Amino acid sequence: MPSEFSGKHVTVAGLGVSGVPAAKALHGLGAQVTVVNDGADERARSQAAELEALGVTVRLGDGDTLPGGTELIVTAPGWKPTKPLFTAADEAGVPVWGDVELAWRLRGLDGRKPAPWLAVTGTNGKTTTVQMLASILKAAGLRTAAVGNIGVSLLDAVTGDTEYDVLAVELSSYQLHWAPSLRAHSAAVLNLAPDHLDWHGSMEAYAADKGRIYEGNRVACVYNVADKATEDLVRAADVEEGCRAVGFTLGTPGPSQLGVVEGLLVDRAFVEDRQKNAQELAEVADVDPPAPHNIANALAAAGLARAFGVSAAAVRDGLRAFTPDAHRIAHVADVDGVAYVDDSKATNTHATEASLAAYESIVWIAGGLAKGATFDELVAGAAKRLRGAVLVGADRALIREALARHAPEVPVVDLDRTDTGAMLQAVQEARRLARPGDTVLLAPACASMDMFTNYNQRGDAFAQAVRELGA
């Protein structure tokens, strides 16, 4: 047993995707584990029973009280730093780690060589980029997995029986906040826009937590040329000697950048004499879908893969093999010459801005829970592309008012209902507004929980409504 954990009193804060693997891993290392959890619903009770059968102590319904004798807290990423539990830990001098920090520290404890991490964060595009990266790494013949905030436990990947050559790791700002020791092989910040500010307290704090992903990078810090804030994070990072800043751009790349030239994705970063030479990686048509923000995701994934020594052919083959998840700018059907596209995953204004930029003439279906967002900048930027708008959900008035200010000529249908059946009516109204050649785009710019369980259910409702149109 590693002396660091054997006999140590560790409190795991939160059950769920991260807490249960953390509790199991620590218990297996000989720690005295207590799990605390705010909720006590059926799922929590089931998870508690599973852990208690192993000898782990579980306290449901009280996530704020620090158990006596606690020497370390391992927290679920979403728990706010302002919780009373952490205030008590700070007063008692008890360190707080996240599940990512724990996974990082457990690498190699079984005697195996730790797999390097290629890490990705950003306000939007993280999951798609990590999945693209994993597809490229697999095409190169490497043993890999897409893990982390994507919904696959890093702890399971680090402590499980499968050996990996490299891991493609998605990290949220929450996870990075609680991971001070993380040192990736290479990392990328895709973009930065206001999000989760209620958790972080300010945009500056949110950006600083995102920037932690660059700390200690060994080979490459990949940033978005079009988003200066990401380059600023690279400049502020303390990296290993020789680590390079590598940009990605939708335009012609300069030296030490990846970009696009005449329909080709090209590399001017990981080539000999990058002042004069470029390496073709893939065609834009190899990216599915070839929307601008998705091409940017592909370039970021390619940059990380190239930093790991992957060939240009593997980048091409991996992008061709990649299939995007549902509800991410997914083409559902063409009906009467109108394309219907599901981007239910666009739950904030930054993601929706990218989605709207992908099409020339749009009937926009939007609305839901705004989460404190404002929509003036989004609407002003997209106004010339809008044929019409159909609004649903609890905070639709905020979008309607922004449309009135910045796109008064755009016809708007305001559906005064928040039941799940509203989506069928929304699609029918969008069909009435659309003309052949238009795109009816579900890109809500809002969360879904006012009407649906999650964005997946919302997207499914949209797709079903579109299928009924074509029936």
N, C-alpha and C positions, 0 to 999 in steps of 0.2 A: 504494500500500500504506500502511495506517495505520502511522505510525512506532512506535506502541506495541507492535506485534507483529512487524513486518518484521525478520527476522534474529534474533529473540529465541529463546533456547533454552528451550523449554517441555516439561515432562514431563506427559503425560496418564496418570493413575493409574486403570487399569481399562478394559477393553473394554466390550462390551455396549451397551445402549440409549443410554447417555449418552456413553461414551468414544469410540466410533467417530465419531459426528457432531462431537464436540469436536476430535478429531484432524484430521478432514477440514477443518473450518472454520479451524483455526489454520494448517494447511499452506497452505490457499488464501490466507491473509493474509500468507504469507511467513515464518512462524515455522519454526524448526528443531525438529521435533517428535520426541520419543521417547515411546513408549507402554510402560508396564510393567504386567504383569498377573500375579496370583498363579497362576492356573491355566494349563494348557497342553492342555486337552481339544480335541476335534475342532472345536467351535464357535469356540474361541479361535484355533485354527490357521487356520481359514477366514477369520476377521476379520483376523488378522495378515497373511495373504497379500494380502487386498484393500488394506490400508493400505500394505504394502511395495511394491505395484505403483505406488503414487503417489509413493513416495520417503520414506515415513515409517519410522523405525526402530522396531522392536517387540522387546521383551524379554519372553518368556514364562517363567513359573515363578519369577519373582523380582520381587515387588512391594514389597519392603522396602528395597532399596538405592537411594539417591538418585543418579541419573546425574550424572557430572561436568559442571560448567558450567550446571546447571539454574538458570534465573532466575525461573521461575514453575511451580507445579504446578496443574493442573486435574484435580480428582479426581471419580471416581464418587461419588454421594452416600452409598452404604452403607459406604464405607471408614471404619473407626473412627479418631477423632482420635489414639488411642494407638498407632497403627501406627508401627513404627520409621522408615518413610519420612518421616512427618510430624515425628517427633522430630528426625531429621537435618535436615529443612528448617527447623525452628525454630532449631536451632543455627547454621545457615548463613544465617539471615535471609532465607530464600526464602518469599514469600507463597504461600498455598494458597487457590485458588478452587474452587467447585463449578461444575458445568455451568450452573446457574441464574445464578450470578454472571457467568460468561462471556457467556451469552445477554443478560443485562441490559446489559453493557458494549458488546456488538456492535450493539445497536439503533441504527438510523439511520446506520451507517457507509457504507451504500450510497446515501445521499442521500435516502432516503425518510423521511417523518415517522414516528417510532416509534409503534406501536400501544400505547395504555395497557393496563395489566394490571389485571384484576379477580381477586384472588388468594384462595384458599381453603385452609385447613388445619384440623386437628382430629384427634382420635384415631380417630373413625369418621365415615363419611358424606361424605368428601371427594369421591370420584369421582362419586357420585350427584349431589351438589350442583353440581359443576362441569359435569356433563352437562346438568342442568336449566338452569343459567345460560346455557350455550351455546345451548340450545334457545330460551330466552326472547330472547336477543340476536338470533338468526336470525329469530325471529318479528317482531322490530322492524325487519327489513330490513338489519341490520348484517352486515358481513363479519367472521366470527369463527371460532374453532376452540377446542376443549377440548384443552389441552396440559399438559405437565409430568409430574408423577408418575403421571398417568393412563396413561402408556405412549407418549405422542407427544412427540418431542423438541422442547423449546423452541428449541433451536439451529436446528433445521430450520425452525421457524415464523418465527424472526427473520431468518435468512439466506436463506430460500428465495425463489422467484419470486412467491409469492402475497402480495398486499397485504391487510392486515387493518385494520379500524376499531378493534377491541378484541380482546383475548385473554382467555379464561377459563382461569385457571392453577391447577392443583392442585399444592400444595407439601407435601412431607413435612418432618418435623422434621430429617431428615438434610440435605435440600436447603437448608433455611433456615439450618442451622448454618454452611454454607459460602457464604452469600450476604450478606455484610455491606453491600453497596451497594444492594440492592434497595429500591425506593421505589414502591409500588403506587399506582394511582389510588384504589382502595378495597380493603379486605380483610376476611375473616371468619375467626374461629376458632370452629368449630362446637361443640366440647366438649373437655374435657381429662380423661383418665384414665390411670393408670399403663400405660406401654407402652414398649418399646425401652429400658428402664432399664439394661440391660447395655451398651448403646451410649453413652447419655448420662451414665451414672454416678449420676444421682439424679433424682427427680421435679422438683426445682427447676431443674436444668439442662435437662431435657426441656421444661418449661413455658417457660423463658426462650428456648429456640430456637424454639418455636412462636410466642412473642410477637414475634419479629423481623419477622413478617409485617406488623405494624402500623407499624413504624418509617417515618416520612416519608410516611404516607398523606396524600393531598391532600383527599379529599372525605368518606369515611365509614369508620369502624372498626365493623364489624358484629359483635355479640357475642351470646351465648346468655344470656338473662335467668335461666334455670333453672340455669346453671352459673357461679357467682360468679367462679371462677378466670379465665374468659374476660374478664369485665369488669375484673378486676384487671389483666390484661395491657393492656387499653386505657388504663387510668389510668396505667400505667407507661411507655407509649410516648411517644416524642418525635415528634409529628406536625406537619404544616404548619398555620399559622394558619388557623382556620376549619373545620378538619376536625372532623366530628361523630361522637359515639358513638351508634350506632343498635342497639337491642336487638331480638331476635325472641323470641316467647313463644307457647306453645300456649294461653295464656289471653287475656283481654281486654287489648289493648295500651294502654299509657299513651302520652303524648306522646313523640315520637322513637322509637317502637317499631312493629314489625309483629306482628300476632297473629291470633287467631281469634275471631270473634263469630258465633254462631248459624249455624255451618256455612260461614262465609265467611272467606277470607283477606283481611285488611284492613291498610291502611297509614296510620299516624298519624305518619310521619316525613317523608315527601316530599310534603307537602300544605301549602296555605296555612292558616294559623291552626291548627296541629296541636293546640292546646289544646282546640279545639271540634270539629274536622272529622276525618273518616276517609274513605279512598278504598277502595272494594271492588276487589280485585285478581282473585280467582278463587273458585270454590267448593272446599271440601275434596274433593269428589268428582272434581275435575279433577286431583288428585294420585294417581299410580299407583305403588305401592299407597298407600291412605290411612291407613297405620299412623302412630302418633304421631311416631316419630323421622323418618319420611319427610316428614311435614308440616313438621317443623322444618327439614329440608333445603330444602324448597320456599320457606319463609319467608326463609331465609338467602340463597338464590339470588335471590329477588325483591328483597331489600334491596340487594344489590349491583347488580342491574340498574336499580333505581330510582335509586340513587346515580349511575348513568351517564346518567340522563335517559330511561329507557325508559318507555313508556306502560303504563297499567294493562291495556289490551287486549292488549298484546304479552306481558305476564306471563301472562295467562290462556291465550292461544293457545299460548305456548311450553310451559306445563305440560301442556296437553292433548296436545300433539304429542310429549311426552317418553315414551320407552319405556325402562324400567330394564334394566340388564344382567342376564344370567342369574345365578342363584345369590344374588340379593339379595332376600330375602323374596318369592320367586316362587311363585305358586300353580301346582302341578303338575297336580293332579286332585282330584276328589271321588269317593270309593269308599265305597259303603254309608253315605252320609250323613256321612262323615268327610273333612275337607279335609287335603290333604297339601301342605306348604309347604317349599320349599328355600331356606334361608338359610345355605348352606355358607360364604358370605363372612363370617359371624360367627365370626371366628377368635380373638376375645378376649372377656373377660367383659363389657366395656362394650357391645360390639355385641350380644352375646347378651341382655344385660339389656333393651335396647331391643326386640329381637325378641320376647322372652317377654312384654313388656308389651303387645304388639299383639293378644293373644288371651286369651280368658277361660278356656278349659279345654284343656289341652295334654298330649299325650304327647310327651315331649321326647327326641330322639335327640341324644346329646352324647358328646364325648370325642375324644381325639387326643393331640397334643403340647401340654402345658400352658404351656411357655415360662416356667416359674417362677411362673405365676399361682396364686392361691388362689380358692376358690369359695364360701366361707361366706356372704359378703354377697350374692352372686348368688342362691344357693339360698334364703336366708332371705327375700329380696324377692319371689321367684317362687313360694314354696311353695304358697300358696293357689290358684294357677292350675294346678298340676300334677295331672293324672289319673294319670300314670305316667312312668317314665323308662327308656330303653334306652341302655346305655352301651357304647361301643366304644373301641378304641384303647389306646395305650401307657400313658397317664396317667389312665385312667378311674377308678382307685381313688380319686384325689383328689376327684372329683365324687361318687363313691359315699359316701365318708366324710362329705362335706358334707351330702348328702341324709340320711344317718343321723342327723346332729346336728340339722338344722333342718327336715326334712320326713320324720320317721320313719314316718308313715302312708302315704306315697307308695310304691306298689309299684315295685320296681327290677329290671330284667333286666340282668345283667352278662354280656356276651358275651366270653368269654376267648379272643379271637382278634383278630389284626391284619391278616389277609389282606383283599384287596379284596372277596372274596365275603361278608365279614361284613355289608356293607350290606344285602344281600338279606335275611339273617336278621334284621337289626335292624328293617327295615320290616315283616316278617312278625310279629315280636314286638309291635311298636307297634300293628299292626292288632288283635292279640288284646286289648290293653289298652284300646283306644279304644272310645268309644260315639258314636252319632250326635250330631252337633253339635260334637264335639271337633275339634281340629286336631293332626295329627301334624307336629311341627316339627323339622326338621333345623337346629339352631343350635348347633354343636359347642362353642363357647367355647374352641376349641383349634385349633392348626395341623394340617395334614393329612398332613405328609410321612412320618409313621410308616406310613401305609397307602396313600397316594395320591401322585401326582406333585405335585398342587396342589389348591386348594379347588374348582377347576372340575371336575376329574375326580371328586372326592368328590360334588359336587352331581349330576353326570351319573349316577353310580352310584345315587344315591338316586332320581332321576327314573326311571331304567330299572327299578328295583325296584318303584316305584309302578305303573308301566305294566304290569308283570307281574301285580300284584294284580288289576288291572281286566281282564285278558285273558280 
